[in-house]
Every structure is written in structure tokens, then in C-alpha cells.
Amino acid sequence: MVVDRQPVITYGNPNANTTGLQRLAEELYQKVKQQKGGQPELLMFILKGRASGIYEAVKQYADTVVGVPSQAVDGMNVQRKGGDRSFHANLLLKVNAKLGGTTVCLDAPISTDQKPTVRPHPWSLV
């Protein structure tokens, strides 16, 4: 996968109604198609606050109207947790999964032994 170092960025109106938000999402989608020459692999939305109406509108558009994976992030979490590595790691794991990626893949089996890797507890009845 090639990382695009110049993503298409557009700014919306967080006070818009559901129809307005979906129109803004459509404008972003069309802008990406035009500038990048095809359908986007992922639409990312950085939202202002936790207003569920905004989240629902952009997710509904991306998932059901155009069928593009999307990730919506609360902008306050990004700013407040700017140095929180676990927040960013979790976000990247979600994006990776949405793009069909894998976290770990072994080239070859570590062992051909079929025994369990966990040793029974000394007090177990096994």
C-alpha cells in the first residue's frame, strides 16, 4: 500500500443539519475522486465534539451511500490526547482493519509441534 502524503482535505460546517453534512461528505468524496483519479480507500472525518448527529450523518453517507470505509474521530480527543501513544495506536489498528490489513503474519510456522503452548497449572487435574 502506498501512503498518499498529500491527502485531500476539506472543512465542513459542524452546525449544519444532517442533509447539509451529507452534502459536505459528498463534496469531499467527489473532490477525492477528481483529484486522485478514483474512489477513495478511506474517508476520515475529524469531528468537533461528540455530537452523535454529525457522526451518524457522515458514517451513514460513507457506509451506505458510497460504500467507502470511514473513520470518524472526535477532534477534542486528538488534541487532548496528542501525546497518548495508546490512543493513536488504537486508531491506527482500526484504520488498518478497515483497509483490509493484517497486524501480524508469519512466513512459516514457528513449530510443527501440535501440543498446546500453555502449560497446565501444577494443581490442575489434567
Backbone torsions as a table, in degrees:
resi	resn	phi	psi	omega
1	MET	NA	132.9	178.7
2	VAL	-96.5	131.0	179.3
3	VAL	-88.2	124.7	178.0
4	ASP	-81.6	113.9	-177.5
5	ARG	-82.1	-2.8	177.3
6	GLN	-129.4	73.9	-179.0
7	PRO	-68.9	158.0	175.5
8	VAL	-79.6	126.1	-179.0
9	ILE	-122.3	134.8	174.7
10	THR	-139.9	153.5	-177.7
11	TYR	-113.2	134.7	-179.0
12	GLY	-111.0	179.0	179.2
13	ASN	-101.7	108.9	-178.4
14	PRO	-67.0	-11.7	179.7
15	ASN	-95.1	1.7	-179.5
16	ALA	-69.9	155.8	176.5
17	ASN	-78.9	177.9	-175.9
18	THR	-56.4	-44.2	179.5
19	THR	-62.9	-42.0	179.0
20	GLY	-65.3	-39.6	178.3
21	LEU	-65.2	-41.4	179.0
22	GLN	-68.4	-33.3	175.8
23	ARG	-65.4	-41.8	176.9
24	LEU	-63.5	-39.3	177.5
25	ALA	-65.2	-38.4	177.4
26	GLU	-64.5	-41.1	177.9
27	GLU	-62.2	-41.2	177.0
28	LEU	-62.3	-46.9	-179.6
29	TYR	-58.1	-47.1	-179.2
30	GLN	-66.9	-36.8	178.3
31	LYS	-63.7	-42.2	177.7
32	VAL	-64.1	-46.4	179.7
33	LYS	-57.8	-41.7	-177.9
34	GLN	-71.2	-47.7	-174.7
35	GLN	-76.1	-31.0	-175.4
36	LYS	-104.8	-5.6	175.3
37	GLY	77.1	26.8	177.8
38	GLY	170.5	176.3	-179.0
39	GLN	-65.2	140.0	178.4
40	PRO	-69.4	152.9	175.5
41	GLU	-80.9	-28.2	-177.3
42	LEU	-155.3	138.0	170.6
43	LEU	-107.1	126.3	179.0
44	MET	-113.5	132.2	-179.6
45	PHE	-119.6	124.7	173.7
46	ILE	-103.2	112.1	-171.2
47	LEU	-96.9	155.1	176.9
48	LYS	-94.7	104.7	179.5
49	GLY	82.2	-169.4	-175.7
50	ARG	-110.2	28.9	-179.7
51	ALA	-63.9	115.3	-175.7
52	SER	-65.4	-28.0	179.6
53	GLY	-62.1	-40.3	179.2
54	ILE	-67.5	-47.2	-179.6
55	TYR	-58.2	-50.1	-178.1
56	GLU	-61.7	-39.9	-178.2
57	ALA	-65.6	-46.7	-177.7
58	VAL	-72.9	-37.2	178.2
59	LYS	-67.4	-41.1	179.6
60	GLN	-62.7	-42.0	178.6
61	TYR	-62.9	-53.1	-175.3
62	ALA	-64.4	-45.7	-174.1
63	ASP	-76.3	-39.5	-172.7
64	THR	-106.3	-30.0	-177.6
65	VAL	-84.6	-51.5	-178.0
66	VAL	-106.6	-10.7	176.6
67	GLY	65.3	39.0	178.8
68	VAL	-112.2	132.0	176.1
69	PRO	-57.1	145.6	-179.5
70	SER	-139.5	157.9	175.2
71	GLN	-134.2	122.7	176.8
72	ALA	-108.0	130.3	-176.6
73	VAL	-126.7	136.2	174.4
74	ASP	-72.9	117.3	-177.8
75	GLY	-57.9	-31.4	178.8
76	MET	-67.0	-36.5	177.0
77	ASN	-64.6	-39.9	-179.8
78	VAL	-64.0	-44.3	-179.6
79	GLN	-70.0	-46.3	-176.3
80	ARG	-68.9	-35.2	-176.6
81	LYS	-105.2	30.5	-176.5
82	GLY	-54.0	-32.2	-179.4
83	GLY	-103.2	5.3	-176.9
84	ASP	-83.9	101.2	-176.2
85	ARG	-61.9	-35.6	-177.8
86	SER	-67.7	-35.7	177.0
87	PHE	-61.9	-48.7	-178.4
88	HIS	-68.4	-36.6	178.0
89	ALA	-63.8	-43.2	178.5
90	ASN	-63.2	-42.4	178.6
91	LEU	-61.3	-44.4	179.9
92	LEU	-67.3	-34.4	175.4
93	LEU	-63.1	-40.9	178.4
94	LYS	-64.7	-44.3	179.6
95	VAL	-64.3	-43.7	178.9
96	ASN	-57.1	-45.6	179.7
97	ALA	-64.6	-40.7	-179.7
98	LYS	-66.1	-26.9	178.8
99	LEU	-91.2	6.5	176.9
100	GLY	82.2	16.1	-179.2
101	GLY	-81.3	170.0	175.5
102	THR	-121.7	152.3	-179.5
103	THR	-83.1	-45.9	-178.2
104	VAL	-141.2	140.2	176.4
105	CYS	-143.2	123.3	179.6
106	LEU	-86.3	137.3	176.7
107	ASP	-70.4	-37.0	-178.5
108	ALA	-145.0	155.8	177.4
109	PRO	-60.6	143.7	178.1
110	ILE	-69.5	-37.1	-177.5
111	SER	-148.2	149.8	174.8
112	THR	-94.6	-1.5	179.3
113	ASP	-68.9	130.6	-177.3
114	GLN	-93.5	5.8	-180.0
115	LYS	-73.1	150.6	177.2
116	PRO	-62.4	149.5	-178.9
117	THR	-84.4	-12.5	-179.4
118	VAL	-97.6	127.7	177.3
119	ARG	-79.4	140.8	177.7
120	PRO	-66.1	147.5	177.2
121	HIS	-63.0	142.9	-177.6
122	PRO	-56.9	-26.6	-177.7
123	TRP	-94.6	-0.1	-177.3
124	SER	-70.7	160.1	-178.9
125	LEU	-90.5	4.0	-178.4
126	VAL	-78.0	NA	NA
